[in-house]
């Protein structure tokens, strides 16, 4: 949807960069991307790629050192952004001495648009007693309580940093179903980071792939599937293949070549062609050595935090 009635971009970055002073080096640099509103977006990348840093910037916990990031058209951390954005971090900070009921009451007092029914339903679906103290809950149960706070806020943008890491497969499926329902019914924009790539196949419709602090892909998931192909053929045709398509990743076994390519046009020749899964595409891009660039050593100018 375009035009004046189109929803604001969930995330929009222009020259975005961030470095941790104590560690040195850039966690994110020269990032340019737009994540459309109303999408379920997966942020993927290897450990240290900058996924958590990006979510913390979007949630207003960090401030960009260079460039700019906007959430729903607003600067992160401003009153306008805080009212519309909810962030669930990996450490899921909760008060351990509070009961679950106390925690939900705190959420209600801090948020004018609080949805008690949604928050309580998220807790109850995990069979968690409201009288239990948060510090006595299992990691998976604490995740549910933290997610209940995020969903109870009824945000327009929900940021989730590895939200399912502490949950068993059944609980992960239940939580993802709840998130998909919220996205479908309310048009909530959801941006989540995850290492569980198979679970993204049926849930995410936009992909943001980070490599070494830079954005390599920011695209519609279905368009990615359509533009890629998994080819199998004779190994001696590798050079010809590279001249016709962009080879993302390839391997040779004996005389057989298997290659994930981004097509420049129709696949011609004696190739067995398969449509790759989103997981295969993402793994292929992550396995490819980072491209050398002429300005790889240049660093963006740091500005005051």
CORJOSUL-V400481 format. One line per field, one symbol per residue. burial: 1 if it has 24 or more other C-alpha atoms within 12 Angstrom, else 0. A space follows every 10 residues. Layout:
burial = ???
This chain:
burial = 0000000111 1110111110 0000011111 1111111111 1111110011 1111111111 0011111111 1111111000 1111111111 0101000011 1111111100 1001110111 1110110111 0001001011 1111111111 1111111111 1111111000 1100110111 0110000111 1111111001 1011111111 1111111111 1001101111 1110000100 1000111111 1000001111 1110001000 0000111111 1111110000 0000000000 00000
